Amino acid sequence: MFAAATAWEDALIPFGWAWVGGNAAGTGYWRRPGKRDGVSATSNHDGTDRLFVFSSNAAPLETGRWYTRFQAYSVLVFGGDFVAAARTIGRAWK
């Protein structure tokens, strides 16, 4: 439900991430906050609809980890407190 209502742009751009571009297969390329060029993560690679972070400087997101939109939101907004994130989302959709 959260993923269907939230685009990766909505989940990342408010936190300083920049859209770098995408390819015909639907993979999105992202640059972490504070970086001038290059790519720090991908979204929807191979149709996964998940974010994969490969930058070692993308805290609080971890290097080499896949994230759903909900997981990324929970980490970026609530420091990884999934219960607090779910409560907030639940209140917003009542």
MOPAC internal coordinates of N, CA, C and O (Angstrom, degrees):
PM7 1SCF
backbone

  N    0.0000 0     0.00 0     0.00 0    0    0    0
  C    1.4528 1     0.00 0     0.00 0    1    0    0
  C    1.5255 1   110.49 1     0.00 0    2    1    0
  O    1.2310 1   120.11 1   129.15 1    3    2    1
  N    1.3318 1   117.40 1   -50.85 1    3    2    1
  C    1.4627 1   120.78 1   179.04 1    5    3    2
  C    1.5232 1   110.39 1   -62.07 1    6    5    3
  O    1.2310 1   120.24 1   135.16 1    7    6    5
  N    1.3295 1   117.15 1   -44.84 1    7    6    5
  C    1.4630 1   121.05 1  -178.72 1    9    7    6
  C    1.5158 1   111.00 1   -63.63 1   10    9    7
  O    1.2310 1   120.05 1   140.77 1   11   10    9
  N    1.3068 1   117.50 1   -39.23 1   11   10    9
  C    1.4644 1   120.77 1  -179.03 1   13   11   10
  C    1.5282 1   111.63 1   -67.09 1   14   13   11
  O    1.2310 1   120.41 1   151.40 1   15   14   13
  N    1.3304 1   116.81 1   -28.60 1   15   14   13
  C    1.4630 1   121.10 1  -177.12 1   17   15   14
  C    1.5240 1   113.20 1   -96.67 1   18   17   15
  O    1.2310 1   120.01 1   175.80 1   19   18   17
  N    1.3148 1   117.58 1    -4.20 1   19   18   17
  C    1.4615 1   121.49 1  -174.35 1   21   19   18
  C    1.5245 1   110.22 1  -128.25 1   22   21   19
  O    1.2310 1   120.74 1   -56.32 1   23   22   21
  N    1.3186 1   116.20 1   123.68 1   23   22   21
  C    1.4680 1   120.61 1   176.06 1   25   23   22
  C    1.5280 1   108.97 1   -84.76 1   26   25   23
  O    1.2310 1   120.68 1   -22.95 1   27   26   25
  N    1.3222 1   116.30 1   157.05 1   27   26   25
  C    1.4664 1   119.02 1   177.12 1   29   27   26
  C    1.5230 1   110.72 1   -58.45 1   30   29   27
  O    1.2310 1   120.00 1   146.26 1   31   30   29
  N    1.3121 1   117.60 1   -33.74 1   31   30   29
  C    1.4613 1   120.99 1   178.13 1   33   31   30
  C    1.5293 1   110.53 1   -59.66 1   34   33   31
  O    1.2310 1   120.74 1   137.77 1   35   34   33
  N    1.3335 1   116.20 1   -42.23 1   35   34   33
  C    1.4631 1   121.33 1   179.72 1   37   35   34
  C    1.5237 1   111.88 1   -68.06 1   38   37   35
  O    1.2310 1   120.89 1   149.72 1   39   38   37
  N    1.3229 1   115.91 1   -30.28 1   39   38   37
  C    1.4604 1   120.67 1  -177.70 1   41   39   38
  C    1.5233 1   112.86 1   -81.87 1   42   41   39
  O    1.2310 1   119.66 1   152.45 1   43   42   41
  N    1.3332 1   118.25 1   -27.55 1   43   42   41
  C    1.4740 1   120.65 1  -172.02 1   45   43   42
  C    1.5269 1   115.01 1  -111.06 1   46   45   43
  O    1.2310 1   119.89 1   137.74 1   47   46   45
  N    1.3063 1   117.82 1   -42.26 1   47   46   45
  C    1.4731 1   120.39 1  -174.23 1   49   47   46
  C    1.5342 1   112.73 1   -58.33 1   50   49   47
  O    1.2310 1   118.71 1   138.84 1   51   50   49
  N    1.3473 1   120.06 1   -41.16 1   51   50   49
  C    1.4704 1   118.69 1   178.19 1   53   51   50
  C    1.5309 1   114.31 1   -59.74 1   54   53   51
  O    1.2310 1   120.47 1   164.01 1   55   54   53
  N    1.3206 1   116.71 1   -15.99 1   55   54   53
  C    1.4648 1   121.29 1  -179.14 1   57   55   54
  C    1.5186 1   112.28 1  -104.66 1   58   57   55
  O    1.2310 1   120.68 1  -162.78 1   59   58   57
  N    1.3324 1   116.30 1    17.22 1   59   58   57
  C    1.4538 1   121.00 1   173.87 1   61   59   58
  C    1.5118 1   115.62 1    91.39 1   62   61   59
  O    1.2310 1   119.68 1   179.86 1   63   62   61
  N    1.3199 1   118.21 1    -0.14 1   63   62   61
  C    1.4596 1   120.97 1   176.91 1   65   63   62
  C    1.5230 1   108.78 1   -73.13 1   66   65   63
  O    1.2310 1   120.31 1   -33.82 1   67   66   65
  N    1.3323 1   117.00 1   146.18 1   67   66   65
  C    1.4561 1   121.90 1  -179.50 1   69   67   66
  C    1.5225 1   110.17 1  -117.38 1   70   69   67
  O    1.2310 1   120.85 1   -44.54 1   71   70   69
  N    1.3227 1   115.97 1   135.46 1   71   70   69
  C    1.4612 1   122.73 1   175.08 1   73   71   70
  C    1.5156 1   107.38 1   -73.14 1   74   73   71
  O    1.2310 1   119.67 1   -54.40 1   75   74   73
  N    1.3136 1   118.23 1   125.60 1   75   74   73
  C    1.4597 1   122.54 1   179.73 1   77   75   74
  C    1.5221 1   110.23 1   -98.04 1   78   77   75
  O    1.2310 1   120.34 1   147.51 1   79   78   77
  N    1.3127 1   116.96 1   -32.49 1   79   78   77
  C    1.4558 1   121.33 1   179.81 1   81   79   78
  C    1.5126 1   110.70 1   152.74 1   82   81   79
  O    1.2310 1   121.69 1     8.93 1   83   82   81
  N    1.3114 1   114.38 1  -171.07 1   83   82   81
  C    1.4503 1   119.39 1  -179.77 1   85   83   82
  C    1.5057 1   110.45 1  -151.30 1   86   85   83
  O    1.2310 1   120.74 1    -5.11 1   87   86   85
  N    1.3052 1   116.18 1   174.89 1   87   86   85
  C    1.4593 1   119.72 1   177.93 1   89   87   86
  C    1.5292 1   109.85 1  -121.35 1   90   89   87
  O    1.2310 1   120.78 1    -5.08 1   91   90   89
  N    1.3074 1   116.11 1   174.92 1   91   90   89
  C    1.4611 1   121.47 1  -177.01 1   93   91   90
  C    1.5194 1   112.92 1   -64.33 1   94   93   91
  O    1.2310 1   120.21 1   156.26 1   95   94   93
  N    1.3170 1   117.20 1   -23.74 1   95   94   93
  C    1.4650 1   120.98 1  -179.89 1   97   95   94
  C    1.5314 1   112.50 1   -80.19 1   98   97   95
  O    1.2310 1   120.09 1   174.12 1   99   98   97
  N    1.3337 1   117.42 1    -5.88 1   99   98   97
  C    1.4534 1   121.06 1   178.25 1  101   99   98
  C    1.5105 1   115.45 1    97.79 1  102  101   99
  O    1.2310 1   119.86 1  -176.79 1  103  102  101
  N    1.3195 1   117.87 1     3.21 1  103  102  101
  C    1.4626 1   120.58 1   177.04 1  105  103  102
  C    1.5196 1   109.20 1   -75.30 1  106  105  103
  O    1.2310 1   120.77 1   -47.74 1  107  106  105
  N    1.3238 1   116.14 1   132.26 1  107  106  105
  C    1.4565 1   121.87 1   175.88 1  109  107  106
  C    1.5161 1   110.12 1  -103.76 1  110  109  107
  O    1.2310 1   121.03 1   -34.65 1  111  110  109
  N    1.3278 1   115.64 1   145.35 1  111  110  109
  C    1.4644 1   121.23 1  -179.13 1  113  111  110
  C    1.5254 1   109.12 1  -115.78 1  114  113  111
  O    1.2310 1   121.18 1   -47.30 1  115  114  113
  N    1.3298 1   115.35 1   132.70 1  115  114  113
  C    1.4665 1   122.92 1  -173.13 1  117  115  114
  C    1.5104 1   111.59 1  -127.34 1  118  117  115
  O    1.2310 1   121.29 1   -33.01 1  119  118  117
  N    1.3311 1   115.14 1   146.99 1  119  118  117
  C    1.4612 1   122.17 1   175.54 1  121  119  118
  C    1.5197 1   108.43 1  -115.11 1  122  121  119
  O    1.2310 1   120.92 1   -47.87 1  123  122  121
  N    1.3009 1   115.85 1   132.13 1  123  122  121
  C    1.4694 1   121.34 1  -178.85 1  125  123  122
  C    1.5246 1   111.28 1   -68.40 1  126  125  123
  O    1.2310 1   120.36 1   -20.25 1  127  126  125
  N    1.3159 1   116.91 1   159.75 1  127  126  125
  C    1.4607 1   120.61 1   175.81 1  129  127  126
  C    1.5291 1   111.35 1   -58.97 1  130  129  127
  O    1.2310 1   120.51 1   -39.44 1  131  130  129
  N    1.3220 1   116.63 1   140.56 1  131  130  129
  C    1.4583 1   121.87 1   176.89 1  133  131  130
  C    1.5150 1   115.34 1    86.26 1  134  133  131
  O    1.2310 1   119.89 1   175.26 1  135  134  133
  N    1.3062 1   117.82 1    -4.74 1  135  134  133
  C    1.4605 1   121.32 1   179.91 1  137  135  134
  C    1.5254 1   109.00 1  -101.69 1  138  137  135
  O    1.2310 1   120.16 1   -43.39 1  139  138  137
  N    1.3275 1   117.30 1   136.61 1  139  138  137
  C    1.4647 1   121.26 1  -176.14 1  141  139  138
  C    1.5203 1   114.89 1   -85.11 1  142  141  139
  O    1.2310 1   120.47 1   145.09 1  143  142  141
  N    1.3165 1   116.71 1   -34.91 1  143  142  141
  C    1.4593 1   119.39 1  -179.19 1  145  143  142
  C    1.5202 1   109.53 1  -148.74 1  146  145  143
  O    1.2310 1   121.24 1    -8.23 1  147  146  145
  N    1.3102 1   115.24 1   171.77 1  147  146  145
  C    1.4571 1   119.71 1  -178.91 1  149  147  146
  C    1.5168 1   112.42 1    90.07 1  150  149  147
  O    1.2310 1   121.43 1     3.83 1  151  150  149
  N    1.3131 1   114.88 1  -176.17 1  151  150  149
  C    1.4602 1   122.75 1  -176.69 1  153  151  150
  C    1.5264 1   108.92 1  -123.94 1  154  153  151
  O    1.2310 1   120.71 1   -41.82 1  155  154  153
  N    1.3300 1   116.24 1   138.18 1  155  154  153
  C    1.4619 1   121.95 1  -177.90 1  157  155  154
  C    1.5178 1   113.46 1  -113.91 1  158  157  155
  O    1.2310 1   120.61 1   161.99 1  159  158  157
  N    1.3359 1   116.44 1   -18.01 1  159  158  157
  C    1.4633 1   120.50 1  -176.90 1  161  159  158
  C    1.5245 1   109.17 1  -161.67 1  162  161  159
  O    1.2310 1   121.42 1   -17.42 1  163  162  161
  N    1.3194 1   114.89 1   162.58 1  163  162  161
  C    1.4595 1   120.94 1   173.22 1  165  163  162
  C    1.5191 1   108.95 1  -125.51 1  166  165  163
  O    1.2310 1   121.06 1   -27.62 1  167  166  165
  N    1.3233 1   115.57 1   152.38 1  167  166  165
  C    1.4667 1   120.78 1   171.79 1  169  167  166
  C    1.5175 1   107.92 1  -121.77 1  170  169  167
  O    1.2310 1   121.11 1   -35.69 1  171  170  169
  N    1.3132 1   115.47 1   144.31 1  171  170  169
  C    1.4582 1   123.73 1   176.71 1  173  171  170
  C    1.5297 1   114.51 1    61.26 1  174  173  171
  O    1.2310 1   119.85 1  -153.36 1  175  174  173
  N    1.2971 1   117.89 1    26.64 1  175  174  173
  C    1.4702 1   119.78 1   176.98 1  177  175  174
  C    1.5248 1   109.59 1   -61.80 1  178  177  175
  O    1.2310 1   120.66 1   -48.52 1  179  178  177
  N    1.3033 1   116.34 1   131.48 1  179  178  177
  C    1.4723 1   122.84 1  -177.95 1  181  179  178
  C    1.5281 1   112.53 1    55.87 1  182  181  179
  O    1.2310 1   120.51 1  -150.66 1  183  182  181
  N    1.3265 1   116.62 1    29.34 1  183  182  181
  C    1.4616 1   120.63 1   177.14 1  185  183  182
  C    1.5077 1   115.38 1    73.40 1  186  185  183
  O    1.2310 1   119.89 1  -161.20 1  187  186  185
  N    1.3318 1   117.81 1    18.80 1  187  186  185
  C    1.4671 1   121.24 1  -176.73 1  189  187  186
  C    1.5177 1   113.68 1   -73.90 1  190  189  187
  O    1.2310 1   119.93 1   158.38 1  191  190  189
  N    1.3410 1   117.73 1   -21.62 1  191  190  189
  C    1.4676 1   123.20 1  -174.09 1  193  191  190
  C    1.5307 1   111.63 1    56.91 1  194  193  191
  O    1.2310 1   120.80 1  -150.01 1  195  194  193
  N    1.3290 1   116.07 1    29.99 1  195  194  193
  C    1.4636 1   121.38 1   176.37 1  197  195  194
  C    1.5238 1   109.42 1  -125.96 1  198  197  195
  O    1.2310 1   121.35 1   -18.73 1  199  198  197
  N    1.3118 1   115.03 1   161.27 1  199  198  197
  C    1.4572 1   122.82 1   176.55 1  201  199  198
  C    1.5197 1   108.46 1   -95.52 1  202  201  199
  O    1.2310 1   120.42 1   -47.52 1  203  202  201
  N    1.3228 1   116.81 1   132.48 1  203  202  201
  C    1.4573 1   120.66 1   174.32 1  205  203  202
  C    1.5185 1   107.76 1  -117.66 1  206  205  203
  O    1.2310 1   120.78 1   -59.30 1  207  206  205
  N    1.3262 1   116.11 1   120.70 1  207  206  205
  C    1.4641 1   122.69 1  -177.48 1  209  207  206
  C    1.5141 1   108.80 1   -98.14 1  210  209  207
  O    1.2310 1   120.56 1   -54.23 1  211  210  209
  N    1.3379 1   116.54 1   125.77 1  211  210  209
  C    1.4644 1   118.69 1   176.35 1  213  211  210
  C    1.5148 1   112.74 1  -120.45 1  214  213  211
  O    1.2310 1   120.08 1  -175.02 1  215  214  213
  N    1.3230 1   117.44 1     4.98 1  215  214  213
  C    1.4628 1   120.93 1   174.49 1  217  215  214
  C    1.5261 1   109.36 1   -85.74 1  218  217  215
  O    1.2310 1   120.94 1   -40.08 1  219  218  217
  N    1.3134 1   115.81 1   139.92 1  219  218  217
  C    1.4650 1   119.66 1   176.73 1  221  219  218
  C    1.5240 1   111.53 1   -85.42 1  222  221  219
  O    1.2310 1   119.91 1   179.19 1  223  222  221
  N    1.3327 1   117.77 1    -0.81 1  223  222  221
  C    1.4641 1   122.27 1  -178.70 1  225  223  222
  C    1.5203 1   112.19 1  -119.68 1  226  225  223
  O    1.2310 1   119.98 1  -144.81 1  227  226  225
  N    1.3154 1   117.65 1    35.19 1  227  226  225
  C    1.4582 1   121.56 1  -176.23 1  229  227  226
  C    1.5303 1   112.60 1  -107.62 1  230  229  227
  O    1.2310 1   120.31 1  -157.54 1  231  230  229
  N    1.3190 1   117.01 1    22.46 1  231  230  229
  C    1.4683 1   121.17 1  -178.58 1  233  231  230
  C    1.5266 1   109.91 1   -51.25 1  234  233  231
  O    1.2310 1   120.54 1   -38.74 1  235  234  233
  N    1.2989 1   116.57 1   141.26 1  235  234  233
  C    1.4617 1   128.85 1    11.70 1  237  235  234
  C    1.5349 1   114.30 1   -85.70 1  238  237  235
  O    1.2310 1   119.89 1   178.28 1  239  238  237
  N    1.3336 1   117.81 1    -1.72 1  239  238  237
  C    1.4642 1   119.73 1   176.16 1  241  239  238
  C    1.5246 1   108.88 1   -73.35 1  242  241  239
  O    1.2310 1   120.66 1   -37.27 1  243  242  241
  N    1.3243 1   116.35 1   142.73 1  243  242  241
  C    1.4598 1   121.79 1  -173.98 1  245  243  242
  C    1.5247 1   112.58 1   -94.84 1  246  245  243
  O    1.2310 1   121.25 1   -35.41 1  247  246  245
  N    1.3083 1   115.21 1   144.59 1  247  246  245
  C    1.4580 1   122.40 1   176.59 1  249  247  246
  C    1.5301 1   110.96 1   -63.82 1  250  249  247
  O    1.2310 1   120.84 1   -40.59 1  251  250  249
  N    1.3327 1   115.99 1   139.41 1  251  250  249
  C    1.4512 1   120.79 1   174.51 1  253  251  250
  C    1.5111 1   114.73 1    71.96 1  254  253  251
  O    1.2310 1   120.52 1  -156.91 1  255  254  253
  N    1.3137 1   116.61 1    23.09 1  255  254  253
  C    1.4653 1   120.54 1  -176.86 1  257  255  254
  C    1.5181 1   110.63 1  -121.19 1  258  257  255
  O    1.2310 1   120.85 1   -36.52 1  259  258  257
  N    1.3280 1   115.98 1   143.48 1  259  258  257
  C    1.4604 1   122.99 1   173.23 1  261  259  258
  C    1.5239 1   109.12 1   -92.13 1  262  261  259
  O    1.2310 1   120.38 1   -38.08 1  263  262  261
  N    1.3352 1   116.88 1   141.92 1  263  262  261
  C    1.4599 1   122.18 1   177.85 1  265  263  262
  C    1.5260 1   110.65 1  -132.23 1  266  265  263
  O    1.2310 1   120.54 1   -43.25 1  267  266  265
  N    1.3210 1   116.58 1   136.75 1  267  266  265
  C    1.4549 1   120.41 1   165.85 1  269  267  266
  C    1.5289 1   106.53 1   -77.59 1  270  269  267
  O    1.2310 1   120.16 1    -9.40 1  271  270  269
  N    1.3171 1   117.29 1   170.60 1  271  270  269
  C    1.4715 1   118.96 1   176.99 1  273  271  270
  C    1.5277 1   110.52 1   -61.39 1  274  273  271
  O    1.2310 1   120.59 1   138.24 1  275  274  273
  N    1.3232 1   116.48 1   -41.76 1  275  274  273
  C    1.4562 1   119.79 1   179.14 1  277  275  274
  C    1.5274 1   111.47 1   -61.75 1  278  277  275
  O    1.2310 1   120.38 1   136.01 1  279  278  277
  N    1.3229 1   116.88 1   -43.99 1  279  278  277
  C    1.4639 1   119.70 1   179.24 1  281  279  278
  C    1.5272 1   111.07 1   -63.37 1  282  281  279
  O    1.2310 1   120.22 1   135.72 1  283  282  281
  N    1.3355 1   117.18 1   -44.28 1  283  282  281
  C    1.4665 1   120.24 1   179.24 1  285  283  282
  C    1.5231 1   110.31 1   -61.49 1  286  285  283
  O    1.2310 1   120.35 1   134.11 1  287  286  285
  N    1.3309 1   116.93 1   -45.89 1  287  286  285
  C    1.4653 1   121.67 1   177.97 1  289  287  286
  C    1.5278 1   110.63 1   -58.82 1  290  289  287
  O    1.2310 1   120.78 1   134.53 1  291  290  289
  N    1.3185 1   116.12 1   -45.47 1  291  290  289
  C    1.4690 1   120.39 1  -179.32 1  293  291  290
  C    1.5223 1   111.93 1   -61.04 1  294  293  291
  O    1.2310 1   120.54 1   138.64 1  295  294  293
  N    1.3174 1   116.56 1   -41.36 1  295  294  293
  C    1.4672 1   120.30 1   179.95 1  297  295  294
  C    1.5269 1   110.55 1   -71.57 1  298  297  295
  O    1.2310 1   119.95 1   134.11 1  299  298  297
  N    1.3286 1   117.71 1   -45.89 1  299  298  297
  C    1.4604 1   120.95 1  -175.85 1  301  299  298
  C    1.5249 1   112.94 1   -70.19 1  302  301  299
  O    1.2310 1   120.10 1   143.14 1  303  302  301
  N    1.3222 1   117.41 1   -36.86 1  303  302  301
  C    1.4630 1   120.70 1  -175.36 1  305  303  302
  C    1.5282 1   112.63 1   -96.62 1  306  305  303
  O    1.2310 1   120.21 1   142.47 1  307  306  305
  N    1.3197 1   117.21 1   -37.53 1  307  306  305
  C    1.4634 1   120.98 1  -172.31 1  309  307  306
  C    1.5213 1   114.07 1  -118.75 1  310  309  307
  O    1.2310 1   120.30 1  -164.49 1  311  310  309
  N    1.3166 1   117.04 1    15.51 1  311  310  309
  C    1.4559 1   120.18 1   178.13 1  313  311  310
  C    1.5167 1   113.98 1    61.64 1  314  313  311
  O    1.2310 1   120.61 1  -153.64 1  315  314  313
  N    1.3239 1   116.44 1    26.36 1  315  314  313
  C    1.4615 1   120.69 1   179.17 1  317  315  314
  C    1.5163 1   114.62 1    91.45 1  318  317  315
  O    1.2310 1   120.09 1  -173.72 1  319  318  317
  N    1.3284 1   117.43 1     6.28 1  319  318  317
  C    1.4627 1   121.15 1   178.02 1  321  319  318
  C    1.5333 1   107.78 1   -82.31 1  322  321  319
  O    1.2310 1   121.12 1   -86.93 1  323  322  321
  N    1.3232 1   115.46 1    93.07 1  323  322  321
  C    1.4605 1   120.69 1  -175.50 1  325  323  322
  C    1.5243 1   112.44 1   -67.06 1  326  325  323
  O    1.2310 1   120.01 1   148.29 1  327  326  325
  N    1.3076 1   117.58 1   -31.71 1  327  326  325
  C    1.4647 1   121.12 1   179.23 1  329  327  326
  C    1.5258 1   109.86 1   -65.82 1  330  329  327
  O    1.2310 1   120.14 1   133.53 1  331  330  329
  N    1.3270 1   117.33 1   -46.47 1  331  330  329
  C    1.4664 1   120.46 1   178.73 1  333  331  330
  C    1.5285 1   111.04 1   -63.19 1  334  333  331
  O    1.2310 1   120.53 1   139.99 1  335  334  333
  N    1.3204 1   116.59 1   -40.01 1  335  334  333
  C    1.4606 1   120.22 1   177.92 1  337  335  334
  C    1.5185 1   110.82 1   -62.71 1  338  337  335
  O    1.2310 1   120.16 1   134.94 1  339  338  337
  N    1.3209 1   117.29 1   -45.06 1  339  338  337
  C    1.4601 1   121.12 1  -179.72 1  341  339  338
  C    1.5253 1   111.44 1   -63.96 1  342  341  339
  O    1.2310 1   120.24 1   140.10 1  343  342  341
  N    1.3227 1   117.14 1   -39.90 1  343  342  341
  C    1.4740 1   120.34 1   177.66 1  345  343  342
  C    1.5269 1   110.59 1   -61.41 1  346  345  343
  O    1.2310 1   120.58 1   134.67 1  347  346  345
  N    1.3238 1   116.49 1   -45.33 1  347  346  345
  C    1.4511 1   120.86 1  -178.56 1  349  347  346
  C    1.5286 1   111.08 1   -63.50 1  350  349  347
  O    1.2310 1   120.89 1   135.16 1  351  350  349
  N    1.3096 1   115.90 1   -44.84 1  351  350  349
  C    1.4547 1   120.29 1   179.09 1  353  351  350
  C    1.5187 1   109.93 1   -64.42 1  354  353  351
  O    1.2310 1   120.24 1   137.85 1  355  354  353
  N    1.3177 1   117.14 1   -42.15 1  355  354  353
  C    1.4680 1   121.53 1   179.21 1  357  355  354
  C    1.5138 1   112.49 1   -60.36 1  358  357  355
  O    1.2310 1   120.37 1   138.38 1  359  358  357
  N    1.3292 1   116.90 1   -41.62 1  359  358  357
  C    1.4660 1   120.77 1   178.17 1  361  359  358
  C    1.5215 1   111.20 1   -65.86 1  362  361  359
  O    1.2310 1   120.47 1   142.63 1  363  362  361
  N    1.3236 1   116.70 1   -37.37 1  363  362  361
  C    1.4632 1   120.61 1  -178.37 1  365  363  362
  C    1.5242 1   111.74 1   -68.25 1  366  365  363
  O    1.2310 1   119.70 1   153.62 1  367  366  365
  N    1.3331 1   118.18 1   -26.38 1  367  366  365
  C    1.4659 1   120.89 1  -175.56 1  369  367  366
  C    1.5274 1   113.38 1  -103.04 1  370  369  367
  O    1.2310 1   120.24 1  -169.02 1  371  370  369
  N    1.3139 1   117.14 1    10.98 1  371  370  369
  C    1.4861 1   119.31 1   178.12 1  373  371  370
  C    1.5021 1   109.55 1   -79.58 1  374  373  371
  O    1.2310 1   120.10 1   180.00 1  375  374  373

